[in-house]
Amino acid sequence: MGLKSSFRGTKGKLRLALLINISLLLIALLGYLVSNSLALLGDAGHVLTDIFAIATSLTAINLAARSPHVEATFGHHRAEVLAALFNAVILLFVSGYIFYESYHRFISPQEVESVEMLIVAVIGLCGNLYATRLLHGHKDINIRGVYLHLLADTLSSGGVVVGAVIIYFTGNYIVDPILSVLIALLIISGSVKLLRESIGVIMQWTPEHLDVNEIIETLKRVEGVRGVHDVHLWTLCSSIHSFSVHIVIDDMSMIESERIKSMIRKLMHEEFNIYHSTLELECVECGDETVQKICHPEHGTDNH
């Protein structure tokens, strides 16, 4: 129920951000026609990518909220990862476009109507600040992808505001491409990080904030656990981490072994925020070859 409520709240914020950005797009295009500011046209292009990113993320959330079924037993949570990966790639292309436009403006600065440019840029900055605030602090990498889009656009609008003020007082049009390059560098920094995290989830890398060795040592301290091996830890989506492990125990009743399972699941939840754990118990006396390696050092020890 908590997850569904979270989805509903997130979708509401995304829809509001979508409406804000559609309005900002129309205002930026109108501002471009009135002021002849290429910076505002570029800002409109950023807003257009924001609109596309938000729409993509809403689609991903709808897919992730679908119940698991026989053809997708884990559900559709990875949809958010694909959306984040796509958004990161788009951000890199946007950065390339900014560099391209900045190069041409260095060569041939164009005169603009700075007052009209400033008014439209301030409206865009206020709208972007509010939309960015709506999505700030989300751990979901899909939402963070949208957040980075909006943050980039906020920085862009702020740069246009500063540029318009400087142009108004100095008439120096070279300020615009300088600010554009700085904004592009910030966008690249955030998008590369998002790209790496998305690829890490797809490749089933161990989550960066979790230490496998620490988890193993924690499990070994559980009463009744004799050994640990075949440990696997991966991320299903940004809010769900999965864990599987083989636990070696003494010969005991099913009730006692279930108690150990319960203790381990509780420990994984409380200590490492892992909700999905697959535990396979093995008895020391069962004679399994892997267990023998753990129990008898001369056969080689594998605790990982």
C-alpha positions in Angstrom: 0.0 0.0 0.0 2.9 2.3 0.8 4.5 1.7 -2.6 1.2 2.5 -4.4 0.7 5.7 -2.4 4.3 6.7 -3.3 3.6 6.1 -7.0 0.4 8.2 -6.8 2.2 11.1 -5.1 5.1 11.0 -7.6 2.8 10.8 -10.6 0.9 13.9 -9.3 4.1 15.9 -9.0 5.3 14.8 -12.4 1.9 15.8 -14.0 2.2 19.2 -12.4 5.8 19.6 -13.6 4.6 18.6 -17.1 1.9 21.3 -17.1 4.5 23.9 -15.9 6.9 22.9 -18.7 4.3 23.0 -21.4 3.5 26.6 -20.3 7.2 27.5 -20.2 7.7 26.1 -23.7 5.0 28.4 -25.1 6.3 31.4 -23.2 10.0 30.7 -24.4 8.9 30.4 -28.0 6.9 33.6 -27.8 9.9 35.3 -26.1 12.2 34.2 -29.0 9.8 35.7 -31.6 9.6 39.0 -29.6 13.3 39.4 -28.6 15.2 37.5 -31.3 17.2 35.8 -28.6 18.8 32.6 -29.7 19.4 31.8 -26.0 15.6 31.7 -25.4 15.2 29.4 -28.4 17.8 27.2 -26.9 16.0 27.4 -23.6 12.8 26.3 -25.3 14.7 23.3 -26.7 15.7 22.4 -23.2 12.1 22.6 -22.0 11.0 20.4 -24.9 13.4 17.7 -23.7 12.1 18.2 -20.2 8.5 17.6 -21.4 9.7 14.4 -23.2 11.6 13.2 -20.1 8.6 13.7 -17.8 6.3 11.9 -20.3 8.7 9.0 -20.5 9.0 8.8 -16.7 5.2 8.8 -16.2 5.0 5.9 -18.7 7.8 4.1 -16.8 6.0 4.5 -13.5 2.7 3.2 -14.9 4.6 0.1 -16.2 6.4 -0.4 -12.9 3.1 -0.3 -11.0 1.7 -3.2 -12.9 1.4 -6.4 -10.9 3.9 -9.3 -11.6 2.6 -12.1 -13.8 3.9 -15.4 -15.3 5.7 -13.6 -18.2 7.2 -11.0 -15.9 7.6 -12.5 -12.4 9.6 -9.5 -11.1 7.1 -7.0 -12.5 8.1 -4.1 -14.6 10.4 -2.2 -12.2 13.3 -2.1 -14.7 11.2 0.3 -16.9 12.3 3.1 -14.7 16.0 2.2 -15.3 15.5 2.2 -19.0 13.8 5.6 -18.8 16.7 7.0 -16.7 19.3 5.5 -19.2 17.4 7.2 -22.1 17.2 10.5 -20.3 20.9 10.4 -19.5 21.7 9.9 -23.2 19.4 12.7 -24.2 21.1 15.0 -21.7 24.5 14.3 -23.3 23.1 15.2 -26.7 21.6 18.4 -25.2 25.0 19.3 -23.9 26.6 18.7 -27.3 24.0 21.1 -28.8 24.8 23.8 -26.3 28.5 23.5 -27.1 27.7 23.7 -30.8 25.6 26.8 -30.4 28.1 28.4 -28.0 30.9 28.0 -30.7 28.8 29.8 -33.2 28.0 32.6 -30.8 31.7 33.1 -29.9 32.4 33.5 -33.6 29.4 35.7 -34.4 27.5 37.2 -31.4 24.0 38.4 -32.3 22.1 41.4 -31.0 19.0 40.7 -28.9 16.3 42.7 -27.1 17.7 42.3 -23.6 14.6 43.6 -21.7 12.2 41.2 -23.4 14.8 38.5 -23.0 15.1 39.2 -19.3 11.4 39.1 -18.6 10.9 35.8 -20.3 14.0 34.3 -18.7 12.8 35.4 -15.2 9.4 33.7 -15.8 11.2 30.6 -17.0 13.6 30.6 -14.0 10.7 30.8 -11.5 8.7 28.0 -13.2 11.8 25.8 -13.4 12.7 26.4 -9.8 9.2 25.4 -8.7 9.2 22.3 -10.9 12.7 21.3 -9.7 11.6 21.7 -6.1 8.7 19.3 -6.6 11.1 16.5 -7.5 14.0 17.3 -5.3 15.3 14.5 -3.0 13.8 11.5 -4.8 16.0 8.3 -4.7 14.3 6.8 -7.7 16.8 7.1 -10.6 14.0 7.6 -13.0 12.7 10.6 -11.1 16.3 11.8 -10.6 16.7 11.7 -14.4 13.8 14.1 -14.8 15.1 16.2 -11.9 18.5 16.6 -13.7 16.7 17.7 -16.8 14.8 20.3 -14.8 17.9 21.3 -12.9 19.8 21.8 -16.2 16.9 23.9 -17.5 16.9 25.9 -14.2 20.6 26.6 -14.6 20.0 27.5 -18.2 17.3 30.0 -17.3 19.4 31.5 -14.6 22.3 31.9 -17.1 19.9 33.6 -19.5 18.8 36.0 -16.8 22.4 36.9 -15.9 23.3 37.2 -19.5 20.4 39.5 -20.2 21.3 41.8 -17.3 25.0 42.0 -18.4 24.0 42.5 -22.0 21.6 45.3 -21.0 24.2 47.2 -19.1 27.3 46.4 -21.2 26.2 45.4 -24.6 28.7 42.6 -24.5 27.0 39.6 -26.2 30.0 37.2 -25.6 28.7 36.6 -22.1 25.9 34.3 -23.5 28.1 31.6 -24.9 30.4 31.6 -21.9 27.5 30.9 -19.6 26.2 28.3 -22.0 29.5 26.3 -21.8 29.5 26.3 -18.0 25.9 25.1 -18.0 26.8 22.3 -20.4 29.6 21.1 -18.2 27.2 20.9 -15.2 24.7 18.9 -17.3 27.5 16.5 -18.4 28.6 15.9 -14.9 25.2 14.9 -13.7 24.2 12.9 -16.8 27.4 10.8 -16.7 26.7 9.8 -13.1 23.1 8.9 -14.0 24.3 6.9 -17.0 26.7 4.9 -14.9 24.1 4.1 -12.3 21.6 3.0 -14.9 24.1 0.7 -16.6 25.1 -0.7 -13.2 21.5 -1.7 -12.5 21.1 -3.3 -16.0 24.4 -5.2 -15.5 23.4 -6.2 -12.0 26.4 -4.6 -10.3 26.5 -4.6 -6.5 24.8 -1.4 -5.2 27.5 1.2 -4.5 26.2 1.9 -0.9 26.3 -1.8 0.1 29.4 -3.8 1.1 29.1 -7.5 0.4 31.9 -8.4 2.8 30.1 -6.5 5.6 26.9 -8.4 4.9 28.7 -11.7 5.0 30.3 -10.9 8.3 27.0 -9.8 9.7 25.3 -13.1 8.6 28.1 -15.1 10.2 27.3 -13.5 13.6 23.7 -14.8 13.5 23.2 -17.6 16.0 23.1 -21.0 14.3 24.9 -19.9 11.1 28.0 -22.1 10.4 29.0 -20.7 7.0 28.0 -18.4 4.1 28.6 -18.8 0.4 27.2 -18.1 -3.1 26.3 -14.5 -2.1 24.6 -12.4 -4.8 23.5 -8.8 -4.4 21.9 -6.7 -7.1 19.4 -3.9 -7.7 16.0 -4.6 -9.3 15.3 -0.8 -9.4 16.4 2.2 -7.4 14.2 1.4 -4.5 14.4 -2.4 -4.5 17.5 -4.4 -3.8 17.6 -8.2 -4.1 19.8 -10.7 -2.2 20.4 -14.4 -2.4 22.7 -16.6 -0.3 23.4 -20.1 0.8 23.5 -20.5 4.6 25.2 -23.5 6.2 23.6 -24.6 9.5 23.7 -27.6 11.9 21.1 -30.4 11.6 18.0 -29.0 13.3 14.2 -29.0 13.1 12.3 -27.1 10.5 11.0 -24.7 13.2 14.5 -23.8 14.2 15.7 -23.3 10.7 12.7 -21.1 9.9 13.7 -19.0 13.0 17.1 -18.5 11.5 15.6 -17.5 8.2 13.3 -15.0 9.9 16.2 -13.5 11.9 18.3 -13.1 8.7 15.5 -11.4 6.7 14.8 -9.0 9.6 18.5 -8.3 9.8 18.8 -7.6 6.1 15.8 -5.3 6.2 16.9 -3.3 9.3 20.6 -3.1 8.7 20.8 -2.9 4.9 17.3 -1.9 3.8 17.0 -5.1 1.7 13.4 -6.4 1.4 13.8 -9.2 -1.1 16.0 -12.0 0.2 16.3 -15.5 -1.1 17.8 -17.9 1.5 18.8 -21.5 0.9 19.7 -23.4 4.0 22.3 -26.3 3.8 23.0 -28.8 6.6 26.6 -29.5 7.7 25.8 -33.2 7.8 24.2 -33.4 4.4 27.5 -34.2 2.6 27.1 -31.6 -0.1 30.5 -30.9 -1.9 30.2 -27.2 -1.4 29.4 -27.6 2.3 32.4 -29.9 2.7 34.6 -27.2 1.3 33.3 -24.8 4.0 33.6 -27.3 6.8 36.9 -28.8 5.9 39.7 -26.2 5.1 41.8 -28.9 3.4 39.3 -28.9 0.6 39.4 -25.2 0.2 37.3 -22.5 1.9 34.8 -20.4 0.0 33.0 -17.9 2.2 32.1 -15.6 -0.6 
